Amino acid sequence: MRNGHPAFPGALRAAIDKRGISLERLGARLRAMGTPVSTATLSYWQTGRTQPRPTSLAALRNVEQIVGLPQGTLAALLDPPKPRGRAARTRQIVLGTEFFPNVAPVERLLDGLDISQDARLTRLSGHDRIDIGADRGVRSRTSRQVLRAEDDDLDRLVVVHELDLPCAIPPQVRAIRNCGLGRVRVDVEAGLVAAELLFSRPLARNETILIEHGLDVSSPARSTYYERRCRTPVREYLVEVRFDPLALPDRVIRYCTLDEVEKYWPAPLDDDHSAHSVVVDFGPGRCGLRWDWPLS
């Protein structure tokens, strides 16, 4: 079974165990061969959290050599690589479950929803706004996206939100602009909600649409971060978090994670008590803001 990459990590893990080599030693050998891969990334490969990208195939060939496998053995177990370019992505179905620490609830939530159109919609821009209340919890989220159709008759987008636990009341999804609400699935225990956003009309190829939706949340949990998990590349993404004047954080950090490598920078509050972060030509990957509250 290759869906979800179970064949590849199992074969890699078995080969490493049989060879009796540690991930640290394997990483050192790869660096010496001119194809460095971090120990964390090797761990993700063998647990199935991620799989090698096309740019890592040279390193994978060296892994095969080090652990004593015939060339191409592991590469043959990978899911088909994601082709480059707009047209090349139009037939792919992108779940993005690798960005969630617990995959099973996400897969259950998406089961039965039509995600087949996701990879045929190019993300031109995205803008998330999160409002934090005086109790330090999330009160609302709004999300605006500009999408371009890479095929005819595309009529929906599936979105997944992760919630701070516990949730006092199931969140309410609102269709705000150029879309209606289709099927909505909520897993309060896992802190997840998935929704179909139905476009106001089907799109023709190369047509663009601006859609906006909101999420009303009632949670006693103190929020400490907001993160967008970009399942597909986005040209521009902006996230802003607005804090209640009565509950301001000590500091805010903006961060991006690509290929398990995180980069971060300070994000000072502006006159509106908001912090923001912008990325360009980003993804797949994670980016967002996190903050520390005063101890009192």
Contacts in CASP RR format, 6 or more apart in sequence:
PFRMAT RR
TARGET T0000
AUTHOR 0000-0000-0000
METHOD contacts of the structure
MODEL  1
MRNGHPAFPGALRAAIDKRGISLERLGARLRAMGTPVSTATLSYWQTGRT
QPRPTSLAALRNVEQIVGLPQGTLAALLDPPKPRGRAARTRQIVLGTEFF
PNVAPVERLLDGLDISQDARLTRLSGHDRIDIGADRGVRSRTSRQVLRAE
DDDLDRLVVVHELDLPCAIPPQVRAIRNCGLGRVRVDVEAGLVAAELLFS
RPLARNETILIEHGLDVSSPARSTYYERRCRTPVREYLVEVRFDPLALPD
RVIRYCTLDEVEKYWPAPLDDDHSAHSVVVDFGPGRCGLRWDWPLS
1 7 0 8 1.000
2 8 0 8 1.000
2 77 0 8 1.000
2 78 0 8 1.000
2 79 0 8 1.000
3 79 0 8 1.000
4 48 0 8 1.000
4 79 0 8 1.000
4 97 0 8 1.000
5 48 0 8 1.000
5 51 0 8 1.000
5 78 0 8 1.000
5 79 0 8 1.000
6 48 0 8 1.000
7 77 0 8 1.000
8 45 0 8 1.000
8 48 0 8 1.000
8 51 0 8 1.000
8 74 0 8 1.000
8 77 0 8 1.000
8 78 0 8 1.000
9 45 0 8 1.000
9 46 0 8 1.000
9 47 0 8 1.000
9 48 0 8 1.000
9 51 0 8 1.000
10 46 0 8 1.000
11 73 0 8 1.000
11 74 0 8 1.000
11 77 0 8 1.000
12 45 0 8 1.000
12 46 0 8 1.000
12 63 0 8 1.000
12 74 0 8 1.000
13 46 0 8 1.000
13 47 0 8 1.000
15 67 0 8 1.000
15 68 0 8 1.000
15 69 0 8 1.000
15 74 0 8 1.000
16 23 0 8 1.000
16 26 0 8 1.000
16 46 0 8 1.000
16 67 0 8 1.000
18 67 0 8 1.000
19 66 0 8 1.000
19 67 0 8 1.000
19 68 0 8 1.000
21 29 0 8 1.000
21 66 0 8 1.000
21 67 0 8 1.000
23 39 0 8 1.000
23 42 0 8 1.000
23 43 0 8 1.000
23 46 0 8 1.000
24 39 0 8 1.000
26 42 0 8 1.000
26 63 0 8 1.000
26 66 0 8 1.000
26 67 0 8 1.000
27 36 0 8 1.000
27 37 0 8 1.000
27 38 0 8 1.000
27 39 0 8 1.000
27 42 0 8 1.000
29 62 0 8 1.000
29 66 0 8 1.000
30 36 0 8 1.000
30 37 0 8 1.000
30 59 0 8 1.000
30 62 0 8 1.000
30 63 0 8 1.000
30 66 0 8 1.000
33 62 0 8 1.000
35 56 0 8 1.000
35 58 0 8 1.000
35 59 0 8 1.000
35 62 0 8 1.000
36 59 0 8 1.000
37 56 0 8 1.000
37 59 0 8 1.000
37 63 0 8 1.000
38 260 0 8 1.000
38 261 0 8 1.000
40 260 0 8 1.000
41 50 0 8 1.000
41 259 0 8 1.000
41 260 0 8 1.000
43 49 0 8 1.000
44 50 0 8 1.000
44 260 0 8 1.000
45 51 0 8 1.000
45 52 0 8 1.000
48 98 0 8 1.000
49 98 0 8 1.000
50 98 0 8 1.000
50 259 0 8 1.000
50 260 0 8 1.000
51 78 0 8 1.000
51 79 0 8 1.000
52 59 0 8 1.000
52 60 0 8 1.000
52 78 0 8 1.000
53 81 0 8 1.000
53 259 0 8 1.000
54 81 0 8 1.000
54 82 0 8 1.000
57 75 0 8 1.000
60 74 0 8 1.000
60 75 0 8 1.000
61 71 0 8 1.000
61 72 0 8 1.000
61 75 0 8 1.000
63 74 0 8 1.000
64 70 0 8 1.000
64 71 0 8 1.000
64 72 0 8 1.000
64 73 0 8 1.000
64 74 0 8 1.000
64 75 0 8 1.000
65 71 0 8 1.000
82 88 0 8 1.000
82 89 0 8 1.000
82 92 0 8 1.000
83 89 0 8 1.000
86 122 0 8 1.000
86 150 0 8 1.000
87 150 0 8 1.000
89 119 0 8 1.000
89 120 0 8 1.000
89 122 0 8 1.000
89 150 0 8 1.000
89 232 0 8 1.000
90 119 0 8 1.000
90 120 0 8 1.000
90 150 0 8 1.000
90 151 0 8 1.000
91 119 0 8 1.000
91 120 0 8 1.000
92 119 0 8 1.000
93 115 0 8 1.000
93 116 0 8 1.000
93 118 0 8 1.000
93 119 0 8 1.000
94 115 0 8 1.000
94 118 0 8 1.000
94 119 0 8 1.000
94 231 0 8 1.000
94 232 0 8 1.000
94 284 0 8 1.000
95 106 0 8 1.000
95 107 0 8 1.000
95 110 0 8 1.000
95 115 0 8 1.000
95 231 0 8 1.000
96 106 0 8 1.000
96 229 0 8 1.000
96 231 0 8 1.000
96 284 0 8 1.000
97 103 0 8 1.000
97 106 0 8 1.000
97 107 0 8 1.000
97 110 0 8 1.000
99 229 0 8 1.000
99 231 0 8 1.000
99 284 0 8 1.000
99 285 0 8 1.000
99 286 0 8 1.000
100 106 0 8 1.000
100 162 0 8 1.000
100 229 0 8 1.000
102 190 0 8 1.000
105 187 0 8 1.000
105 190 0 8 1.000
105 191 0 8 1.000
105 192 0 8 1.000
106 160 0 8 1.000
106 192 0 8 1.000
108 187 0 8 1.000
109 160 0 8 1.000
109 185 0 8 1.000
109 187 0 8 1.000
109 190 0 8 1.000
109 192 0 8 1.000
109 193 0 8 1.000
109 194 0 8 1.000
110 158 0 8 1.000
110 160 0 8 1.000
110 194 0 8 1.000
113 158 0 8 1.000
113 183 0 8 1.000
113 185 0 8 1.000
113 194 0 8 1.000
113 196 0 8 1.000
114 156 0 8 1.000
114 158 0 8 1.000
114 196 0 8 1.000
115 158 0 8 1.000
117 151 0 8 1.000
117 154 0 8 1.000
117 155 0 8 1.000
117 156 0 8 1.000
117 157 0 8 1.000
118 157 0 8 1.000
118 158 0 8 1.000
118 231 0 8 1.000
118 232 0 8 1.000
119 232 0 8 1.000
120 149 0 8 1.000
120 150 0 8 1.000
120 151 0 8 1.000
120 154 0 8 1.000
121 147 0 8 1.000
121 148 0 8 1.000
121 149 0 8 1.000
121 150 0 8 1.000
121 154 0 8 1.000
121 157 0 8 1.000
121 232 0 8 1.000
122 147 0 8 1.000
122 148 0 8 1.000
122 150 0 8 1.000
122 232 0 8 1.000
122 233 0 8 1.000
122 235 0 8 1.000
123 145 0 8 1.000
123 146 0 8 1.000
123 147 0 8 1.000
123 230 0 8 1.000
123 232 0 8 1.000
123 233 0 8 1.000
123 234 0 8 1.000
123 235 0 8 1.000
123 237 0 8 1.000
124 146 0 8 1.000
124 147 0 8 1.000
124 148 0 8 1.000
124 208 0 8 1.000
124 234 0 8 1.000
124 235 0 8 1.000
124 236 0 8 1.000
125 145 0 8 1.000
125 146 0 8 1.000
125 234 0 8 1.000
125 235 0 8 1.000
125 236 0 8 1.000
125 237 0 8 1.000
125 238 0 8 1.000
126 143 0 8 1.000
126 144 0 8 1.000
126 145 0 8 1.000
126 146 0 8 1.000
126 234 0 8 1.000
126 236 0 8 1.000
126 237 0 8 1.000
126 238 0 8 1.000
127 143 0 8 1.000
127 144 0 8 1.000
127 145 0 8 1.000
127 237 0 8 1.000
127 238 0 8 1.000
127 239 0 8 1.000
127 240 0 8 1.000
128 141 0 8 1.000
128 142 0 8 1.000
128 143 0 8 1.000
128 144 0 8 1.000
128 226 0 8 1.000
128 228 0 8 1.000
128 237 0 8 1.000
128 238 0 8 1.000
128 239 0 8 1.000
128 240 0 8 1.000
129 141 0 8 1.000
129 142 0 8 1.000
129 143 0 8 1.000
129 239 0 8 1.000
129 240 0 8 1.000
129 241 0 8 1.000
129 242 0 8 1.000
130 138 0 8 1.000
130 140 0 8 1.000
130 141 0 8 1.000
130 226 0 8 1.000
130 239 0 8 1.000
130 240 0 8 1.000
130 241 0 8 1.000
130 242 0 8 1.000
131 138 0 8 1.000
131 139 0 8 1.000
131 140 0 8 1.000
131 141 0 8 1.000
131 242 0 8 1.000
132 138 0 8 1.000
132 139 0 8 1.000
132 223 0 8 1.000
132 241 0 8 1.000
132 242 0 8 1.000
132 243 0 8 1.000
132 244 0 8 1.000
132 247 0 8 1.000
133 139 0 8 1.000
133 243 0 8 1.000
133 244 0 8 1.000
133 247 0 8 1.000
134 244 0 8 1.000
134 246 0 8 1.000
134 247 0 8 1.000
135 220 0 8 1.000
135 222 0 8 1.000
135 247 0 8 1.000
136 222 0 8 1.000
136 223 0 8 1.000
136 247 0 8 1.000
136 293 0 8 1.000
137 164 0 8 1.000
137 219 0 8 1.000
137 220 0 8 1.000
137 221 0 8 1.000
137 222 0 8 1.000
137 223 0 8 1.000
138 163 0 8 1.000
138 164 0 8 1.000
138 217 0 8 1.000
138 219 0 8 1.000
138 223 0 8 1.000
138 226 0 8 1.000
139 216 0 8 1.000
139 217 0 8 1.000
140 214 0 8 1.000
140 215 0 8 1.000
140 216 0 8 1.000
140 217 0 8 1.000
141 161 0 8 1.000
141 214 0 8 1.000
141 215 0 8 1.000
141 217 0 8 1.000
141 226 0 8 1.000
142 176 0 8 1.000
142 212 0 8 1.000
142 213 0 8 1.000
142 214 0 8 1.000
142 215 0 8 1.000
143 159 0 8 1.000
143 212 0 8 1.000
143 213 0 8 1.000
143 214 0 8 1.000
143 215 0 8 1.000
144 177 0 8 1.000
144 210 0 8 1.000
144 211 0 8 1.000
144 212 0 8 1.000
145 157 0 8 1.000
145 210 0 8 1.000
145 211 0 8 1.000
145 212 0 8 1.000
146 208 0 8 1.000
146 209 0 8 1.000
146 210 0 8 1.000
147 157 0 8 1.000
147 208 0 8 1.000
147 209 0 8 1.000
147 211 0 8 1.000
148 206 0 8 1.000
148 207 0 8 1.000
148 208 0 8 1.000
149 203 0 8 1.000
149 204 0 8 1.000
149 205 0 8 1.000
149 206 0 8 1.000
149 207 0 8 1.000
149 208 0 8 1.000
149 209 0 8 1.000
150 205 0 8 1.000
150 206 0 8 1.000
151 205 0 8 1.000
152 202 0 8 1.000
152 203 0 8 1.000
152 204 0 8 1.000
152 205 0 8 1.000
153 202 0 8 1.000
153 203 0 8 1.000
153 204 0 8 1.000
154 199 0 8 1.000
154 202 0 8 1.000
154 203 0 8 1.000
155 198 0 8 1.000
155 199 0 8 1.000
155 201 0 8 1.000
155 202 0 8 1.000
155 203 0 8 1.000
156 182 0 8 1.000
156 196 0 8 1.000
156 197 0 8 1.000
156 198 0 8 1.000
156 199 0 8 1.000
157 179 0 8 1.000
157 196 0 8 1.000
157 197 0 8 1.000
157 199 0 8 1.000
157 211 0 8 1.000
158 194 0 8 1.000
158 195 0 8 1.000
158 196 0 8 1.000
158 197 0 8 1.000
159 194 0 8 1.000
159 195 0 8 1.000
159 197 0 8 1.000
159 213 0 8 1.000
160 192 0 8 1.000
160 193 0 8 1.000
160 194 0 8 1.000
161 171 0 8 1.000
161 192 0 8 1.000
161 193 0 8 1.000
161 194 0 8 1.000
161 215 0 8 1.000
162 191 0 8 1.000
162 192 0 8 1.000
162 227 0 8 1.000
163 171 0 8 1.000
163 191 0 8 1.000
163 192 0 8 1.000
163 193 0 8 1.000
163 217 0 8 1.000
163 219 0 8 1.000
164 217 0 8 1.000
164 219 0 8 1.000
164 221 0 8 1.000
164 222 0 8 1.000
164 223 0 8 1.000
165 191 0 8 1.000
165 219 0 8 1.000
165 221 0 8 1.000
166 219 0 8 1.000
166 220 0 8 1.000
166 221 0 8 1.000
167 188 0 8 1.000
167 191 0 8 1.000
167 217 0 8 1.000
167 218 0 8 1.000
167 219 0 8 1.000
167 221 0 8 1.000
168 218 0 8 1.000
168 219 0 8 1.000
168 220 0 8 1.000
169 218 0 8 1.000
170 186 0 8 1.000
170 188 0 8 1.000
170 193 0 8 1.000
171 186 0 8 1.000
171 193 0 8 1.000
171 215 0 8 1.000
171 216 0 8 1.000
171 217 0 8 1.000
171 218 0 8 1.000
172 215 0 8 1.000
172 216 0 8 1.000
173 181 0 8 1.000
173 184 0 8 1.000
173 193 0 8 1.000
173 195 0 8 1.000
173 213 0 8 1.000
173 214 0 8 1.000
173 215 0 8 1.000
174 181 0 8 1.000
174 213 0 8 1.000
174 214 0 8 1.000
174 215 0 8 1.000
174 216 0 8 1.000
175 181 0 8 1.000
175 197 0 8 1.000
175 198 0 8 1.000
175 213 0 8 1.000
175 214 0 8 1.000
176 212 0 8 1.000
176 213 0 8 1.000
176 214 0 8 1.000
177 210 0 8 1.000
177 211 0 8 1.000
177 212 0 8 1.000
177 213 0 8 1.000
178 199 0 8 1.000
178 200 0 8 1.000
178 209 0 8 1.000
178 210 0 8 1.000
178 211 0 8 1.000
178 212 0 8 1.000
179 197 0 8 1.000
179 198 0 8 1.000
179 199 0 8 1.000
179 200 0 8 1.000
179 211 0 8 1.000
179 212 0 8 1.000
179 213 0 8 1.000
180 197 0 8 1.000
180 198 0 8 1.000
180 199 0 8 1.000
180 200 0 8 1.000
181 195 0 8 1.000
181 196 0 8 1.000
181 197 0 8 1.000
181 198 0 8 1.000
181 213 0 8 1.000
182 195 0 8 1.000
182 196 0 8 1.000
182 197 0 8 1.000
182 198 0 8 1.000
183 195 0 8 1.000
183 196 0 8 1.000
184 193 0 8 1.000
184 194 0 8 1.000
184 195 0 8 1.000
184 196 0 8 1.000
185 193 0 8 1.000
185 194 0 8 1.000
185 195 0 8 1.000
186 192 0 8 1.000
186 193 0 8 1.000
187 193 0 8 1.000
193 215 0 8 1.000
195 213 0 8 1.000
197 211 0 8 1.000
197 213 0 8 1.000
199 209 0 8 1.000
199 211 0 8 1.000
200 209 0 8 1.000
203 209 0 8 1.000
222 293 0 8 1.000
224 290 0 8 1.000
224 291 0 8 1.000
224 292 0 8 1.000
224 293 0 8 1.000
225 288 0 8 1.000
225 289 0 8 1.000
225 290 0 8 1.000
225 291 0 8 1.000
226 239 0 8 1.000
226 241 0 8 1.000
226 288 0 8 1.000
226 289 0 8 1.000
226 290 0 8 1.000
227 286 0 8 1.000
227 287 0 8 1.000
227 288 0 8 1.000
228 237 0 8 1.000
228 239 0 8 1.000
228 286 0 8 1.000
228 287 0 8 1.000
228 288 0 8 1.000
229 285 0 8 1.000
229 286 0 8 1.000
230 237 0 8 1.000
230 282 0 8 1.000
230 283 0 8 1.000
230 284 0 8 1.000
230 285 0 8 1.000
230 286 0 8 1.000
230 287 0 8 1.000
231 284 0 8 1.000
232 283 0 8 1.000
232 284 0 8 1.000
233 281 0 8 1.000
233 282 0 8 1.000
233 283 0 8 1.000
233 284 0 8 1.000
234 279 0 8 1.000
234 282 0 8 1.000
234 283 0 8 1.000
235 280 0 8 1.000
235 281 0 8 1.000
236 278 0 8 1.000
236 279 0 8 1.000
236 280 0 8 1.000
237 278 0 8 1.000
237 279 0 8 1.000
237 282 0 8 1.000
237 287 0 8 1.000
238 276 0 8 1.000
238 277 0 8 1.000
238 278 0 8 1.000
239 276 0 8 1.000
239 277 0 8 1.000
239 287 0 8 1.000
239 288 0 8 1.000
239 289 0 8 1.000
240 274 0 8 1.000
240 275 0 8 1.000
240 276 0 8 1.000
241 252 0 8 1.000
241 274 0 8 1.000
241 275 0 8 1.000
241 276 0 8 1.000
241 289 0 8 1.000
241 291 0 8 1.000
242 272 0 8 1.000
242 273 0 8 1.000
242 274 0 8 1.000
243 249 0 8 1.000
243 269 0 8 1.000
243 273 0 8 1.000
243 274 0 8 1.000
243 275 0 8 1.000
244 273 0 8 1.000
245 273 0 8 1.000
247 293 0 8 1.000
248 269 0 8 1.000
248 273 0 8 1.000
249 269 0 8 1.000
249 291 0 8 1.000
249 292 0 8 1.000
249 293 0 8 1.000
249 294 0 8 1.000
250 291 0 8 1.000
250 292 0 8 1.000
250 293 0 8 1.000
250 294 0 8 1.000
251 266 0 8 1.000
251 291 0 8 1.000
251 292 0 8 1.000
252 266 0 8 1.000
252 267 0 8 1.000
252 268 0 8 1.000
252 269 0 8 1.000
252 275 0 8 1.000
252 289 0 8 1.000
252 290 0 8 1.000
252 291 0 8 1.000
253 264 0 8 1.000
253 265 0 8 1.000
253 266 0 8 1.000
253 267 0 8 1.000
253 289 0 8 1.000
253 290 0 8 1.000
253 291 0 8 1.000
254 264 0 8 1.000
254 265 0 8 1.000
254 266 0 8 1.000
254 267 0 8 1.000
254 275 0 8 1.000
254 276 0 8 1.000
254 277 0 8 1.000
254 287 0 8 1.000
254 288 0 8 1.000
254 289 0 8 1.000
255 262 0 8 1.000
255 263 0 8 1.000
255 264 0 8 1.000
255 265 0 8 1.000
255 277 0 8 1.000
255 287 0 8 1.000
255 288 0 8 1.000
255 289 0 8 1.000
255 290 0 8 1.000
256 262 0 8 1.000
256 263 0 8 1.000
256 264 0 8 1.000
256 279 0 8 1.000
256 282 0 8 1.000
256 285 0 8 1.000
256 286 0 8 1.000
256 287 0 8 1.000
256 288 0 8 1.000
257 263 0 8 1.000
257 285 0 8 1.000
257 286 0 8 1.000
257 287 0 8 1.000
258 282 0 8 1.000
258 283 0 8 1.000
258 285 0 8 1.000
267 275 0 8 1.000
267 276 0 8 1.000
267 277 0 8 1.000
267 289 0 8 1.000
268 275 0 8 1.000
269 275 0 8 1.000
270 276 0 8 1.000
275 289 0 8 1.000
275 291 0 8 1.000
276 289 0 8 1.000
277 287 0 8 1.000
277 288 0 8 1.000
277 289 0 8 1.000
279 287 0 8 1.000
END
